[in-house]
C-alpha cells in the first residue's frame, strides 16, 4: 500500500493513502506547497492546509494550479465549500474569501471548510471574465455555464470537469459561490432558488441588499450544479468587477460567517443586521441610442413607475433620451462605464411579483 505524507513547510499535517482514498498527492511542490490532483477532505486529519490542485496544461505544457485551503476541525460537522474567481475579473469575491480564511482555524471549525480561491486561473491571468485557452486561436468561454456538463473534448471542458468531479462535488454539504458584476455594477446581491428552506435561510442571514429568486437557476453555473446534486447553495454578487470595494467585501465576509454558524460549522450567534429585499423579477432598461449616459439614481434606490433612471447625451451634449422605469421597485444594477451602444443594458429595477395572482 503506497502512502504519501501531506507536508506544509516542516509541519506534518496528514497521512493520505493514495491507493485507497480520493485525495491524490502528485509528489510535486509548487510555491513550496503540496500539489494534489484530487481532494477528499475525509482523508485529512484536523488542521489547516494550503494546497495547489493541478488541473490542465496550457499550450506549451505548463500546468494550471488552483489554490485551495482546507480547514478541518477536530469535531465532526458538515463540509462547507466556498468558491470565488469563476470569472477572472471578480476581485471583491477573491478578497472576501481571503478574509474569511483568516478568521478560521481547526479549533473554531466543526467539520471542514474548503476554500477554492481562484477557480478560473486562465481568466485571472489574462484579466478576462471568461476562460481563455492559449495558442494561436484561443477560445473564450464562460466557465460558469458548463461547470458540471461532463464533456471533456475541449480544454475548457476538461478543466471544468476536473474542477467539478475532483474537488467541488465531493467536498460540499453547503456551498457559497462568490461573484461580482462584470461591466455591471451590483450592490451586495444574492441569487437563490426558492424551493429549498435552507437556501432561503442562507440568503436571509447574508446581510445582502437584494435577494433575487431564480426559480429555474442557471444551467451550468456552480450554484445550479450544487442544487441539482442536492447541496444547498447560493451565489453572492459582491459589487463590481475589476475593483475592490471594502465595505461590500466586509459585508460578504459577515454573511459567510453567519452561514457557517447556521450550517453548524461554527459555534456562535448569527449577527443579522438586516434581511435583504426579496425579489423575483427585474426589468431591463435598454439604451435607445448610442451615446453617453448620466445616472439619476444609485444602487438600492427605491423608484416608482415613470421615474428617470438615466439621461442619454449625444456627442454634442444634447439630451437624446430619458430612460424611465416602467416598474416600481429597487435599483439592482447599473453599468460602470458611461458610453453605450444601442441595445446595451442601462440598468435593472428589481421587484416582487405574486405568482399566486398570475
Wavefront OBJ file of the C-alpha trace (Angstrom):
o trace
v 0.000 0.000 0.000
v 1.539 3.302 -1.156
v 1.323 6.190 1.345
v 2.289 9.821 0.929
v 2.510 12.430 3.673
v 0.996 15.893 3.203
v 3.564 18.381 4.474
v 3.180 22.136 4.914
v 6.654 23.590 5.382
v 8.188 21.378 8.063
v 4.834 20.726 9.766
v 3.429 17.218 9.443
v -0.291 17.516 8.762
v -1.795 14.341 7.459
v -1.306 10.907 6.035
v -3.181 10.049 2.845
v -3.457 6.574 1.417
v -3.369 7.257 -2.301
v -4.194 3.747 -3.431
v -7.408 3.644 -1.351
v -8.585 7.254 -0.915
v -9.678 10.042 -3.218
v -7.064 12.586 -2.225
v -4.233 12.102 -4.680
v -0.878 13.735 -3.970
v 1.244 14.151 -7.091
v 4.593 14.339 -5.297
v 5.301 17.777 -6.783
v 5.659 21.073 -4.952
v 4.678 24.481 -6.326
v 5.467 27.722 -4.479
v 6.571 25.410 -1.660
v 3.058 23.957 -1.370
v 1.939 20.370 -1.776
v 0.311 19.612 -5.148
v -2.754 17.383 -5.444
v -4.764 16.178 -8.421
v -7.952 15.420 -6.468
v -9.297 16.075 -2.996
v -11.485 14.282 -0.497
v -11.440 16.142 2.806
v -12.444 12.960 4.654
v -8.867 11.788 4.114
v -7.338 14.650 6.063
v -6.521 14.933 9.730
v -7.576 18.103 11.615
v -5.521 21.114 10.571
v -5.233 23.982 8.120
v -3.942 23.065 4.682
v -2.732 25.231 1.814
v -2.597 23.162 -1.346
v -2.385 23.612 -5.089
v -4.662 21.480 -7.214
v -3.159 20.630 -10.596
v -5.641 20.904 -13.431
v -4.913 21.074 -17.148
v -1.917 22.496 -19.017
v -1.562 25.447 -21.375
v -0.401 25.135 -24.969
v 3.286 24.850 -24.007
v 2.667 22.216 -21.382
v 2.753 24.361 -18.236
v 0.147 23.336 -15.636
v -2.588 25.461 -14.158
v -2.522 25.282 -10.368
v -5.661 26.245 -8.433
v -5.052 27.436 -4.824
v -7.120 25.549 -2.251
v -7.360 25.973 1.512
v -8.897 23.290 3.715
v -9.652 23.964 7.377
v -10.629 20.802 9.193
v -11.808 20.864 12.784
v -11.305 18.261 15.467
v -15.055 17.763 15.858
v -17.367 16.317 13.191
v -19.572 18.594 11.150
v -20.700 19.442 7.625
v -18.497 20.006 4.614
v -18.773 23.636 3.520
v -17.455 24.745 0.122
v -16.566 28.385 -0.639
v -15.535 29.327 -4.167
v -14.556 32.509 -5.981
v -12.987 33.647 -9.227
v -15.001 31.533 -11.662
v -14.845 34.729 -13.705
v -11.399 36.248 -13.987
v -12.354 39.824 -13.065
v -14.133 39.129 -9.761
v -11.716 40.778 -7.352
v -14.090 41.505 -4.445
v -15.071 37.847 -4.193
v -11.474 36.636 -4.046
v -10.573 39.170 -1.370
v -13.676 38.292 0.667
v -12.720 34.628 0.835
v -9.124 35.514 1.711
v -10.524 37.417 4.690
v -12.847 34.553 5.639
v -9.871 32.207 5.653
v -8.082 34.466 8.107
v -10.911 34.003 10.612
v -10.932 30.198 10.536
v -8.789 27.681 12.400
v -9.054 23.989 13.137
v -10.003 24.993 16.693
v -13.082 27.062 15.800
v -14.373 24.874 12.962
v -16.520 21.753 13.114
v -16.301 19.543 10.057
v -14.466 21.132 7.149
v -14.429 24.388 5.246
v -12.829 24.234 1.805
v -11.950 27.458 0.005
v -11.148 27.371 -3.706
v -9.686 30.834 -4.012
v -9.491 31.163 -7.807
v -11.457 28.768 -9.973
v -10.603 30.338 -13.330
v -6.818 30.634 -13.439
v -6.622 31.259 -17.232
v -9.190 34.069 -16.936
v -7.430 35.698 -13.997
v -4.055 35.537 -15.753
v -5.488 37.228 -18.855
v -7.627 39.734 -16.915
v -10.617 38.248 -18.705
v -14.061 37.427 -17.361
v -14.092 34.245 -19.411
v -11.860 31.212 -19.533
v -9.297 31.797 -22.311
v -7.427 28.947 -23.921
v -3.906 29.564 -25.175
v -2.307 29.198 -28.591
v -2.759 30.981 -31.920
v -6.574 30.921 -31.886
v -7.726 30.997 -28.260
v -11.336 30.310 -27.383
v -13.278 32.375 -24.850
v -15.788 30.510 -22.695
v -17.955 31.398 -19.713
v -16.734 28.806 -17.222
v -19.887 29.340 -15.158
v -22.113 27.848 -17.850
v -20.670 24.347 -18.016
v -19.174 23.551 -14.647
v -20.908 20.152 -14.422
v -21.548 19.477 -18.102
v -19.448 16.318 -18.083
v -17.982 16.958 -21.524
v -14.222 16.669 -21.944
v -13.486 17.396 -25.596
v -12.188 20.965 -25.427
v -9.700 22.443 -22.985
v -12.278 24.442 -21.012
v -14.451 21.328 -20.701
v -11.566 19.228 -19.433
v -10.686 21.991 -16.972
v -14.219 22.473 -15.630
v -14.962 18.746 -15.459
v -11.889 18.153 -13.333
v -12.850 21.048 -11.039
v -16.318 19.622 -10.534
v -15.507 15.932 -10.273
v -12.277 16.091 -8.288
v -12.798 18.925 -5.825
v -16.178 20.711 -5.881
v -18.666 17.837 -5.906
v -17.090 15.503 -3.317
v -16.490 18.126 -0.633
v -19.735 20.023 -0.044
v -22.821 19.725 2.131
v -23.320 23.509 1.798
v -21.855 25.915 -0.750
v -21.487 29.623 -1.474
v -20.139 30.736 -4.847
v -18.792 34.311 -4.778
v -19.054 36.636 -7.791
v -19.109 40.282 -8.798
v -20.571 42.083 -11.757
v -18.511 42.484 -14.918
v -19.442 45.650 -16.787
v -22.414 45.795 -14.430
v -22.418 47.390 -11.006
v -24.310 45.398 -8.411
v -24.960 46.137 -4.761
v -24.476 43.171 -2.429
v -26.926 40.850 -4.158
v -27.813 37.176 -3.689
v -29.093 34.754 -6.312
v -31.099 31.839 -4.960
v -33.785 29.342 -5.846
v -36.939 29.470 -3.743
v -37.574 25.728 -3.476
v -35.294 24.996 -0.534
v -35.778 26.271 3.016
v -32.044 26.008 3.766
v -31.184 28.084 0.718
v -33.673 30.768 1.673
v -32.293 30.891 5.208
v -28.763 31.264 3.824
v -29.979 34.296 1.879
v -31.866 35.785 4.838
v -28.788 35.800 7.071
v -26.380 37.048 4.398
v -26.938 40.738 5.150
v -27.286 41.390 1.414
v -29.247 44.300 -0.044
v -31.246 42.241 -2.548
v -32.063 38.537 -2.859
v -33.074 37.643 -6.428
v -35.123 34.454 -6.611
v -34.271 32.442 -9.728
v -36.862 29.682 -9.988
v -35.092 27.886 -12.832
v -31.472 28.629 -11.925
v -28.671 28.998 -14.471
v -27.656 25.862 -16.313
v -24.004 25.003 -15.769
v -23.394 27.546 -13.011
v -21.623 26.449 -9.828
v -24.737 27.143 -7.754
v -27.017 25.270 -10.170
v -24.654 22.280 -10.277
v -24.733 22.003 -6.499
v -28.508 22.364 -6.288
v -29.010 19.584 -8.827
v -26.641 17.474 -6.731
v -28.788 18.144 -3.646
v -26.425 20.603 -1.932
v -27.916 23.876 -0.579
v -26.065 26.627 -2.440
v -26.367 30.325 -3.206
v -24.480 32.869 -5.279
v -23.109 36.101 -3.809
v -22.730 39.055 -6.190
v -20.365 41.368 -4.305
v -20.428 44.648 -6.213
v -18.472 45.423 -9.359
v -15.695 43.581 -11.184
v -12.041 44.663 -11.523
v -12.023 46.787 -8.360
v -12.004 46.443 -4.587
v -14.986 47.793 -2.652
v -14.009 47.340 1.027
v -17.457 47.914 2.528
v -19.072 45.274 0.313
v -16.199 42.861 0.907
v -16.614 43.163 4.681
v -20.370 42.618 4.422
v -19.842 39.499 2.316
v -17.402 38.173 4.916
v -20.008 38.744 7.631
v -22.593 36.887 5.540
v -20.309 33.877 5.134
v -19.537 33.804 8.859
v -23.264 33.903 9.657
v -23.835 30.992 7.315
v -21.048 28.934 8.887
v -22.846 29.341 12.207
v -26.157 28.338 10.627
v -24.653 25.258 8.949
v -23.134 24.052 12.228
v -19.546 24.555 11.096
v -19.012 27.171 13.816
v -20.376 27.953 17.242
v -21.732 31.422 17.841
v -24.643 33.715 17.203
v -25.948 34.801 13.820
v -25.337 38.538 13.592
v -28.014 39.562 11.163
v -28.240 43.328 10.743
v -30.960 43.260 8.101
v -32.767 40.940 5.757
v -32.391 41.516 2.040
v -35.210 42.726 -0.170
v -36.549 39.552 -1.803
v -37.490 39.968 -5.469
v -38.300 37.534 -8.245
v -38.336 39.754 -11.338
v -36.436 42.677 -12.792
v -36.905 44.818 -15.846
v -34.098 45.579 -18.246
v -33.854 49.208 -19.297
v -32.160 49.308 -22.702
v -30.282 52.107 -24.430
v -32.392 53.521 -27.242
v -29.464 55.382 -28.804
v -25.693 55.236 -28.734
v -24.003 57.864 -26.611
v -23.133 58.864 -23.081
v -25.368 58.157 -20.090
v -25.689 60.065 -16.834
v -27.387 58.223 -13.989
v -30.022 59.953 -11.894
v -30.302 57.111 -9.361
v -27.983 54.998 -7.239
v -27.937 51.293 -6.486
v -30.596 50.300 -3.928
v -32.667 53.431 -4.582
v -36.423 52.851 -4.460
v -38.105 54.054 -7.666
v -41.663 54.308 -8.968
v -43.110 53.809 -12.444
v -42.065 56.726 -14.656
v -39.035 57.790 -12.596
v -35.964 58.771 -14.625
v -33.126 56.287 -14.141
v -30.669 57.881 -16.568
v -30.304 60.572 -19.236
v -28.578 59.960 -22.566
v -26.446 62.525 -24.424
v -25.086 62.707 -27.957
v -21.533 63.805 -28.793
v -22.506 67.483 -28.566
v -24.054 67.203 -25.113
v -27.648 67.274 -26.362
v -30.133 65.194 -24.415
v -31.308 62.426 -26.721
v -33.063 60.091 -24.271
v -34.602 59.890 -20.835
v -34.578 56.345 -19.550
v -37.514 55.729 -17.237
v -38.553 52.642 -15.351
v -41.859 51.014 -16.203
v -41.819 49.138 -12.893
v -41.735 50.225 -9.265
v -39.004 48.571 -7.244
v -35.358 48.807 -6.223
v -32.406 49.709 -8.455
v -30.497 46.436 -8.732
v -27.860 47.123 -11.387
v -26.207 49.938 -13.308
v -23.340 49.983 -15.779
v -19.892 51.019 -14.586
v -18.937 52.853 -17.819
v -20.922 55.786 -19.262
v -20.730 55.136 -23.030
v -23.309 52.834 -24.597
v -24.194 51.348 -27.919
v -27.844 50.993 -28.787
v -29.351 47.989 -27.040
v -26.954 47.963 -24.078
v -28.493 47.428 -20.660
v -28.594 50.799 -18.886
v -29.809 49.248 -15.637
v -32.326 46.976 -13.929
v -35.123 47.644 -11.461
v -35.991 44.614 -9.353
v -39.428 43.909 -7.910
v -41.600 41.169 -6.430
v -44.432 39.548 -8.371
v -47.007 37.497 -6.507
v -47.128 34.318 -8.557
v -50.421 33.301 -6.936
v -52.157 36.180 -8.714
v -50.915 35.121 -12.155
l 1 2 3 4 5 6 7 8 9 10 11 12 13 14 15 16 17 18 19 20 21 22 23 24 25 26 27 28 29 30 31 32 33 34 35 36 37 38 39 40 41 42 43 44 45 46 47 48 49 50 51 52 53 54 55 56 57 58 59 60 61 62 63 64 65 66 67 68 69 70 71 72 73 74 75 76 77 78 79 80 81 82 83 84 85 86 87 88 89 90 91 92 93 94 95 96 97 98 99 100 101 102 103 104 105 106 107 108 109 110 111 112 113 114 115 116 117 118 119 120 121 122 123 124 125 126 127 128 129 130 131 132 133 134 135 136 137 138 139 140 141 142 143 144 145 146 147 148 149 150 151 152 153 154 155 156 157 158 159 160 161 162 163 164 165 166 167 168 169 170 171 172 173 174 175 176 177 178 179 180 181 182 183 184 185 186 187 188 189 190 191 192 193 194 195 196 197 198 199 200 201 202 203 204 205 206 207 208 209 210 211 212 213 214 215 216 217 218 219 220 221 222 223 224 225 226 227 228 229 230 231 232 233 234 235 236 237 238 239 240 241 242 243 244 245 246 247 248 249 250 251 252 253 254 255 256 257 258 259 260 261 262 263 264 265 266 267 268 269 270 271 272 273 274 275 276 277 278 279 280 281 282 283 284 285 286 287 288 289 290 291 292 293 294 295 296 297 298 299 300 301 302 303 304 305 306 307 308 309 310 311 312 313 314 315 316 317 318 319 320 321 322 323 324 325 326 327 328 329 330 331 332 333 334 335 336 337 338 339 340 341 342 343 344 345 346 347 348 349 350 351 352 353 354 355 356 357 358
